[in-house]
Structures are given as structure tokens and as C-alpha cells.
Amino acid sequence: MSRTRTPVVTGWFTGEGDDFHLLGTRCSACASVFFPREDTFCRNPGCSGGALEEVPLSRRGRVWSYTDGRYRPPSPYVSDPELPWEPRTLIAVELTAERLVVLGQAVTGVTVADLTVGMEVEVVPGVLDEDAETTWTTWHWRPTGTRG
Amino acid sequence: MTDDVAVLGAGMHPWGKWGRSFVEYGTVAAREALADAGVAWRDVGSIVGADTVRGGYPGYVAGATFAKALGWQGARVASVYAACASGAQAVATARAQILAGLADVVLVVGADAAPKGFFRPAGGDRPDDPDWLRFRILGATNPAYFGLYARRRMALHGDTVEDFAQVKVKNAASGALNPYARYRKRVTAEEVAASATVADPLRLLDICATSDGGAALVLSSLEFARRHGAADAVRIRAVSTVTPRYPNTVLDLPDIATDSAVAVEPPSDTFRASIARAAFEEAGLGPEDLSLAEVYDLSTALELQWYEDLGLCVEGEGAKLLREGATALGGRIPVNVSGGLASFGEAVPAQAIAQVCELTWQLRGVAGDRQVEGARVGITANQGLFGHGSSVIAVR
């Protein structure tokens, strides 16, 4: 049975493979960038407000910090209670061009032992979880020094 | 500068996992604070409740619920919710009413009955709620954020996990002396190192538990305090309830990303530092005037961050201050002599009120074995989810 691939949140990322990137918005008046996207008003208090346009964010950034979850997170995180919990690594990444930090899960198999603050990582498409009908897709961070 | 208000009474229900209603904890704390103040409940003109979302829902978990439990007497009521900062906002509301002449005496109450395990967002599918999203997309619990801060400090400032463990050792030693604390046992660095890792690099004993508890204060105008024979009462000199300034560039609970600094340079101090700075400015005091500080040690590493944010030392030297023993009981500037969250566990809406209770007892000189000698000025600092700053300065 084939499942539908659906982003876990609408409008936060797009593309496949090397063309995958996070999506933010940029204020046409002050050039502030927002992720998660702002679509109604610019949040810069010194800005009179401009149209908010969708922009792709840089695919690469530097590790701001990292950690992991050694215990199963509560709902609404989805995990199979029948299976032992496998720790997930979380990476906060500083995007140089946008001057913001975005948190995300690391690709499967990357542990905290593989990471250092300042290391370069890139955003890649990932799968968060699956149910009977749907494969829920997300973004993952992957160190650029590793493949796979 | 704003006028002071007097702290006539302080009271608490011991922290723990008692399995009873938050109403009971709050009522016990309120009755104790009233007795401490020597004020009859029927003479209280206003009650302010600090809310949580966990004991029920705002409206029930509120000032009116405590007023009913104490016996309806017609007092003005207000209820505030600001996550971990609810208690400070309740103090701020009470102070504003007193200074505006709306009430002479105000009772402030916060209490919680916390669930077991990780805090989780309210139920239902809410993809527009950042708190829901961070759990759904990332499985990012509160300790995950504490882990990120801790790792960042290790990389930037050279803090070690041994430093973090020493915060727990210090706070547990003080908590062992506090009858209201939930954990009243000393802890060794070896015990911290032997506890399970929760969110690398932090272990179970680096992270505060969630607890049941209740705390209350009776506040009044200075004029009322004089008439009441309490002219030398502890006074609240400043209450900071600031929000961040754009762009807020430190990743914070419950957000998945920071503001962007691409169009606007970040402010010169971080949100946490600005919380304390606002309190100092309002009080006309500085970090050098402090006798003690009660800070929100959600994790051991976060306590070190607060040292720097309060200006007890320069940025990056929090661990050095700890290693020198400056922040231990008997040191230059003792921090969390109550035992802190490390010894209490977090009872969300009660916690910021409990911090002020500790300042009150310390400034009165009645804190027993954990007394900071000659305490004259104390500060509390805390931060509530979604951008709620909280800091109180009390003097005597």
C-alpha cells in the first residue's frame, strides 16, 4: 500500500534532494526574514510594514548547539510504543545569511558524538513518522562532512 | 523610581508529590501567609491568583478559587497567567493595585499540582501553536532546550559537566536545610554523574523535577504597614515584567527558531539580562548591592547563565564564580540558598512567589541554618514560556 507524502507543516519547506530548502518570508519594506513564516504582519517594531514574500532559506549553516532526547517525548510527538525508544539528536543551526537559528532533528544515525559547535550542516528532506495512509515529511540537518 | 510596598506575610505549603488538589496547597500557603502577617482574611481588600494551565483551566485555577476556599468575603479578584512568570505577574498586579490606592492589603496566591514526567502541551491538534509544534515536529521537550544551552556554554565558555554537577551539589546542600523543599538530601557530584542522561550533556540530577506546591504573600501599602506595627517590614522595591526586544536572537522555549538579525541589530543585552536590568533600574540598585539571589535553575547550567545575566560576573565567568564558592552559602553572593528548583522541583505558578518568600525570610533574618548573614537586598529572576520576564527586588 502506498502512502501519501505530506509535510508535517504546510509551507515550511519544499523541494527534493539537492533542491530541498526551508521556506521563510521576507518583509518587502525592511527585509526582515521570518521562520516560521509570518504571512500577515512584519514583526519588526520599527517597520511600517510591507508585503511578506516567500523566500527559500540558506541550505547550509553552522551548528549553534546540539542535544538529544534520551527518553520518549510525550504526544503529540509520534513514536511506536511497541518499539524501544531510539534517542533523537537535535541540532540548532545558525544560518549566516539570514542571521537566525533554526532547530531541527539530525538525520538518523548522527549522534551528539558526531557534532561540534560551529560545524557545517545542511538541510535535507526527512521522514518524521508514518501512519496507515500518510508519510509525514520534515526537514533534517546533516553534517556536510558525512554522506548517507 | 516607584514607591515600595510592604511584605507583611509569607507562607508556603511544602513542595512534593502529594497527590492532592492545588486548591489545598494554595489555601494552606494563604492561611500561613495571613497568620504570618497578623492580618485577618476579611480585612484583605484584594486577592490575586497566579494561574497554571495544568490544575484545570484559567477561570478555575484562579484567584476566585482561593477566595472561595478561604471563605467568600467580597474581596476584589484578579488572576494572571504568564507560565513560570505567573507568580511575579501576580506580585506586579498586587503592587499596582496598592500603589494606585485600589487596595491597602492584597493576598497573592499561586499553587500547582504537577503531572508526572515531561511537561507536554495542552491536548488537541493545534498546528498554529509553537508549543504544540515543537513537540509534534521535533519531540523537543523542555530538557532538550536546557541541553542546548548547556552544550553552548561548554563550547563558548569552557564550562564542564563537573561544573554543572557542582551547582546541584551546592543547591542540594541548601535545600537540605529548608523544611519547605521537596528534596532534603545532600547530593554528591558522583551521584549527579551516575544519574541517567536525559538531554545530552545534562543528566537527571541536572534538571529540575515537576512538583506540587503552593506559596502566598500578603502585601500592603507602607502606610498600612506602619499602622499595623510593621514599619520595618521587608519591602518590594522593584518588579520587572518585561518582554523581549526584537530581534530576540537567543533560541528559547518553545520556539523552533530565533528572530532574524538581518535587518535590525540585536539589542546590546539578551532578554534574560534585560529582565534583571529593568529591575535594577527601577530599584536604583545594581548587582554590587545584592546580598543574595534566587534564580530559576530549571537546569544546573542555566543557573550559571543567570549569574552572568544578573551581572554577578561578566559573561563567560559563571562557572568561575561557582568554583570560587562565591554563590554558595557563606560566599560573596549566595544564589539559591532556598535550595532552588534543584531542591523544590517546579510548581509553576507558585515558584516565583516562593522565590519572594525566601527573600522575605532572608531579609528578616529568620532563615535559620541557611541564613545569609546581614542580608539587606535580594533579587529573584525567572522567565516564563513565550517571553514573560520576571524579577523582583526586595530590601530591608
Chai-1 contact restraints between the chains, C-beta under 6 A:
chainA,res_idxA,chainB,res_idxB,connection_type,confidence,min_distance_angstrom,max_distance_angstrom,comment,restraint_id
A,V8,B,I137,contact,1.0,0.0,6.0,A-B,restraint_1
A,C30,B,A263,contact,1.0,0.0,6.0,A-B,restraint_2
A,A31,B,A263,contact,1.0,0.0,6.0,A-B,restraint_3
A,S32,B,S260,contact,1.0,0.0,6.0,A-B,restraint_4
A,S32,B,A263,contact,1.0,0.0,6.0,A-B,restraint_5
A,V33,B,S260,contact,1.0,0.0,6.0,A-B,restraint_6
A,V33,B,V262,contact,1.0,0.0,6.0,A-B,restraint_7
A,F35,B,A257,contact,1.0,0.0,6.0,A-B,restraint_8
A,N44,B,Y246,contact,1.0,0.0,6.0,A-B,restraint_9
A,N44,B,V264,contact,1.0,0.0,6.0,A-B,restraint_10
A,P45,B,Y246,contact,1.0,0.0,6.0,A-B,restraint_11
A,S65,B,L148,contact,1.0,0.0,6.0,A-B,restraint_12
A,S65,B,R151,contact,1.0,0.0,6.0,A-B,restraint_13
A,S65,B,R152,contact,1.0,0.0,6.0,A-B,restraint_14
A,Y66,B,R151,contact,1.0,0.0,6.0,A-B,restraint_15
A,T67,B,A144,contact,1.0,0.0,6.0,A-B,restraint_16
A,T67,B,G147,contact,1.0,0.0,6.0,A-B,restraint_17
A,T67,B,L148,contact,1.0,0.0,6.0,A-B,restraint_18
A,T67,B,R151,contact,1.0,0.0,6.0,A-B,restraint_19
A,T67,B,A199,contact,1.0,0.0,6.0,A-B,restraint_20
A,T67,B,D200,contact,1.0,0.0,6.0,A-B,restraint_21
A,D68,B,D200,contact,1.0,0.0,6.0,A-B,restraint_22
A,G69,B,G139,contact,1.0,0.0,6.0,A-B,restraint_23
A,G69,B,A144,contact,1.0,0.0,6.0,A-B,restraint_24
A,R70,B,T197,contact,1.0,0.0,6.0,A-B,restraint_25
A,R70,B,V198,contact,1.0,0.0,6.0,A-B,restraint_26
A,P73,B,G139,contact,1.0,0.0,6.0,A-B,restraint_27
A,P73,B,T141,contact,1.0,0.0,6.0,A-B,restraint_28
A,P74,B,F118,contact,1.0,0.0,6.0,A-B,restraint_29
A,P74,B,R120,contact,1.0,0.0,6.0,A-B,restraint_30
A,P76,B,F135,contact,1.0,0.0,6.0,A-B,restraint_31
A,P76,B,R136,contact,1.0,0.0,6.0,A-B,restraint_32
A,Y77,B,F135,contact,1.0,0.0,6.0,A-B,restraint_33
A,Y77,B,G139,contact,1.0,0.0,6.0,A-B,restraint_34
A,R88,B,G139,contact,1.0,0.0,6.0,A-B,restraint_35
A,L90,B,A144,contact,1.0,0.0,6.0,A-B,restraint_36
A,A92,B,L148,contact,1.0,0.0,6.0,A-B,restraint_37
A,A92,B,L251,contact,1.0,0.0,6.0,A-B,restraint_38
A,E98,B,S260,contact,1.0,0.0,6.0,A-B,restraint_39
A,E98,B,V262,contact,1.0,0.0,6.0,A-B,restraint_40
A,R99,B,S260,contact,1.0,0.0,6.0,A-B,restraint_41
A,R99,B,A261,contact,1.0,0.0,6.0,A-B,restraint_42
A,R99,B,V262,contact,1.0,0.0,6.0,A-B,restraint_43
A,L100,B,A257,contact,1.0,0.0,6.0,A-B,restraint_44
A,L100,B,T258,contact,1.0,0.0,6.0,A-B,restraint_45
A,L100,B,S260,contact,1.0,0.0,6.0,A-B,restraint_46
A,V101,B,L251,contact,1.0,0.0,6.0,A-B,restraint_47
A,V101,B,T258,contact,1.0,0.0,6.0,A-B,restraint_48
A,V102,B,A257,contact,1.0,0.0,6.0,A-B,restraint_49
A,L103,B,I256,contact,1.0,0.0,6.0,A-B,restraint_50
A,Q105,B,L138,contact,1.0,0.0,6.0,A-B,restraint_51
A,V112,B,D200,contact,1.0,0.0,6.0,A-B,restraint_52
A,V117,B,A155,contact,1.0,0.0,6.0,A-B,restraint_53
